[in-house]
Structure formats: structure tokens, C-alpha cells
Amino acid sequence: MASQGEGARHDRTDGTEDPAPGSPTPVGTSEKGEAPPLDPKIAAAINAAEAAGPQAGTTVRVDSWIWSARLVKSRSMGATACRGGHVRVNGERVKPAHAVRVGDEVRLRHEGRERVVIVMRLIRKRVGAPVATQCYIDNSPPPPPREAVAPAGIRDRGAGRPTKRDRREMDRLRGSAGPGSVSGPGPVPGGGAGSGRRLP
């Protein structure tokens, strides 16, 4: 004879049985089988940013949005990128005042990297990084490895200032001929300034 607790576990309308009391909930789902909610602080910040943003059906300037979503460091940098043709919305080059809507694809070329994002929320106020990532879907290609973008002439830590020989080697590697390069005629021995000797 089944106990009352076992009978209660079989009373669901879909024919499945409830998990036994004390059994763990599957990872990534809540008690009701839904996705886990956002952190309350992040959710509150998103609500505040949306409340300060435009009403439903309205738009936001693209230079303002890419600054608010932390894709550029300042709004003036966003406007400069737009004027330079480095910002595209849905494949078209745009001016700083171009209006973006939810669902638009924004492509931004900035600091040697291309960002490709889909607008999910319209905001006009700059928000923190955890909140900014909730305002778009990032489809950007991975950034290049650090070794590929390292500038030439990096010296080991603690090596001190480069000597003249080190500087000539660095100039040779960079392909620039300095004032003391070997390509031109060298100085005349004993004929330097202040030596008091006349050149032949």
C-alpha cells in the first residue's frame, strides 16, 4: 500500500512524478524549471537605465548608444568614429545622429578591433559593465592575440636604457635610417668639430 506522500507525488496532470523531497534541482533551472534570474543589483540597474531611456517606440542616437553601452570611452569618441566611417548600422555607414532601434546590428571599428553587436535595449545613460552586456548581443570576432599587436622595440624588464648599439639595431629592424646609420658616408677621422684641424 502506497503512503500518502507517494500518492501526492503521482497526482500531477502531465503524468510525471514530482522529485522526491530533498532531491537536488537540475543545474541551470529553478524550482519551476525556468532559467535562473539576474542578480537583483543588475536587474535594478537595467530597470533604472531603461526608465531613464526613451519610451517604447522611440529611438536613440547611435553615438549616444555606443557610449552608453560602453563600446567607446566617451561620446565624443563615438561621434568621431561615426564621422570617420567606422560605425555601420545594418551594413550602412551612419552619422552620429542616426537613430538606432532594438534589433539593429551595429558594427564598430575601434582601437584596432571590430565589434559586432545586436541592440537589445535602448539606453541613453552610461551604465556599468555588467549592465551594459545585457543591452546587446555580442557577435564580435575574437580579439587578436597580444603577441600579434605588441609594438616593436619591447625590451626585457630591468634591462635599462638601450645603448647606441641597441638603438641602431632597433632602427635597422624598424627599417628607419637614423642620423648615425651606416648608409651614408661616415665622419672623417680627426675632423670633428672642436678638433682644430682642417679637413683636406
N, C-alpha and C positions, 0 to 999 in steps of 0.2 A: 504494500500500500504506500502510495507516494505521500510524502509530507506536504504540509500546506505551502512551505517555501518552494518546493519543486513545482507544485501546481501553478503558483504565481509566475514562475519563470516561463511557462508554456502558454500563457494567456495572451501573447502578442498576436495582433491581427494578421501579420505577414507570415506567420508560421515559423519564424525563427525564435530561438530562445535567448533570453537575456543572459549576459555574462553573470557568472556566479559572483556573489558579494565578495569584495576584496580582490577580485581579479584585476590585473593592470589594464588600463585603457591603451589601445594601439597607439604607437608613436605617430605624432603629426595630426591627431584628431582629438577633439574634445569629447565630453561625455555624450553629446548628441551627434557625434560623427562629423562635426564641422571643422573647418580649418582653424588653427589657433588664432586668437585675436591679437591685434597690435599691442605694443606696450602702451599703457594708458597715457604716459607723457607724450609719446609720439603722436598718438591719436588726438590728444588735446591740442598739440601744436598744429597738426594738419587742419583741424576744425577752425582754429583761430586764423590760420593763413587763408583758408577758403572764405571765412567770414569777412576778412579784410580785402579779399579779391573781388573780381567782378561778379555781378549777378548772373543767373543762368541765362544762356543765350547770347551773352556778350563776349567780347574778345579782349586780348591783352597784346600790347606791343611786343614784338619779338625781342628787341634789345632789353626790355624790362624783364621778360620771362626768363631769358637765358642767364641774366644776372640773379634773379630771384631763385632759380633752380641751381645756382652755384656752378654753372658751366664756365663762367668767366668771373674774374675777381672784382670787376667794377662795371657799372652800367656804361661808363664812357668807353671801356674796352669792348663791350658788346656792340655799341654803336659804331666804333671804329672797324670792328670785324665785319659788320654789315656793309659799311661803305666800301670796304676793300674787296667785297665779293666773296668773303669767306663763310657766309651764312646762307643756307638754302632751305626753303620750306617747300616740301613736296616737290623737290627737284628744281625749283626756280630760285635764282638769286633775288634777294629781297633787300629793301631799305629798312632802316631802324624802326620806322613807324608801321611796318607791315603787321597786320593782325594775325595772331595765331589762335587756333581753336583746338578743342580736345580731339585727339585722333590725328593731328598733323604730324608729319615726320620732319624733324629739324636736324639738319646736318651742319656741323660747325667745325671749321679747321682752325685750331688754336694751339699755340706753343708746340708745333710740330706733330700734333696728333689730331686725328679726325674723330669727332663724336657724332654718333647717330642715335637720336632718341625719339620716342613717340610720346607726344604730350598726353598726359593722363589727367592732370589737374591744372587749372589756371590760377596762378598766384601773382600778386604784384609786390609782395613784401618779401625781402630776403629771409630765408629760413635756415635752420641748422642742417648739417649734412644728413643726419638720419631722416629728417622730414623731407629734404629735397629729393632723396632717392625714391620716395613714394609718389612724386609728382610726374615721373616719366618712366618709360620702359627703355632701358639702355641696350641698344643693339650695336654698340661700338665695337670695332675690331680690337683685339688685344693690343696694348701699347708695345712699342718696340723694346727689345731688351736693353738694359742700361749700358751694356758694352757697346752697342751699336751707336748710341748717341753721346758717348763720352768724348769731350773735346780733346784735341791733340795737345801734347805737351804736358800730360799729367805726370807729376813726379812723386816718388815714394815719400811717405810721411817721414819727417826728420832728416831729409837729405840736404836741407839748407838751400841757399840761393844757388842758381845754376852758375857755373863758371863760364868764361868766354868760350871755351871749347864746347860746353854743353849748349850754349845759345847758338853757336854756329851749326851744331848738329840738329837742333830743333828747327832752325831756319831752313836747313837743307831738306829736312823731312816735310816741312810745310810747303816747300817749293818757292819760298821768297828769298831773294838775294839781299842780304843786309849790306850795310856800308863797308864791312870788312870781308866781303865774300871773295872767293878765290877767282871769280870770273874775270875781274878786271886786273890791270897791272898793279903789282904790289908797291909799297913805298920804297923809295931809294935808300939804300943803307947809308947811314950817316948824314942824310939830308933832311932830317926832321926840323920842325920849327924850333928855334931857340938854340940850334947847334952852332950857329955862327959860320957854317961852311956854305959856300955857294955851290949850286948844282952845276955840273959840267954842261 
